[in-house]
Amino acid sequence: MPYAVRPTEAELSEARALVGVAIDACERVETVETPLRVALGWTDSEAVAEERMGVDGTTFPDGEVELAFNAATAGWDDAIGPVAAQQYGRVAFGDRVDVAFRWQRLLREAYADRLATETHPDGPYPWRASDDAALSERWGAIREELGERDDLPADRATTGVASRIGEELLDERDRSALLDLDCGAVREAGDAALH
């Protein structure tokens, strides 16, 4: 019976090298206290291939990061660095702030987005949604409940909202300013960016 094991050694080697370059770039502008552990794996998810350029990342407590990629997807090799930087940013924010509420989650995602943008200014950002109507709709759905416990979905609309909030908040601030903001600042920035 024929079978295939993915990623191949060559694909895994390429992914490891690209992630290493991304982590090195992050370390030049940001440090994390938590030891970072990155696990690379393969994904056949159609959603990841179609919506995220073949790369998806998840951050777990204690510096554990999983990056799933599909080397058969065009552009995966351009996307894996920014996605690794995004995960690094999540860990860096989590080192300084315990994320318990929705507004903190949006700040964490904004922080991670900004770090990825700094370290990969020309890279694709597959975690961002670009449909303004969808972003405004998501913002409207969570705006009045920013103080609720964090249960926001980990989808492109949520990270797209966070990206827009980060752009608004950092128009005149340094990325580290996101660590000290409160729920009111998130609400004001969201209203300015998404209404």
URHUJO-V217219 format. One record per backbone hydrogen bond with DSSP energy under -0.5 kcal/mol. CO is the residue of the C=O (numbers start at 0). NH is the residue of the N-H. If there is no record, write none. Layout:
co:nh
CO:NH
CO:NH
This chain:
co:nh
3:5
7:11
8:12
9:13
10:14
11:15
12:16
13:17
14:18
15:19
16:20
17:21
18:22
19:23
20:24
21:25
22:26
23:27
24:28
25:28
25:29
36:38
36:64
37:39
38:66
40:68
44:48
45:49
46:50
46:51
47:51
47:53
47:54
51:54
53:69
55:67
57:65
59:62
59:63
60:63
62:36
63:59
64:38
65:57
65:67
66:40
67:55
68:42
69:72
72:75
74:77
74:78
75:79
77:81
78:82
79:83
80:84
81:85
82:86
83:87
84:88
85:89
86:90
87:91
88:92
89:93
90:94
91:95
92:95
92:96
96:98
97:99
99:149
100:104
101:105
102:106
103:107
104:108
105:109
106:110
107:111
108:112
109:113
110:114
111:115
112:116
113:117
114:118
115:119
119:122
124:127
129:131
130:134
131:135
132:136
133:137
134:138
135:139
136:140
137:141
138:142
141:144
142:145
144:147
145:102
147:101
152:154
154:158
155:128
155:159
156:160
157:161
158:162
159:163
160:164
161:165
162:166
163:167
164:168
165:169
167:170
168:171
173:176
174:177
175:178
176:179
177:180
181:185
182:186
183:187
184:188
185:189
186:190
187:191
188:192
189:193
190:194
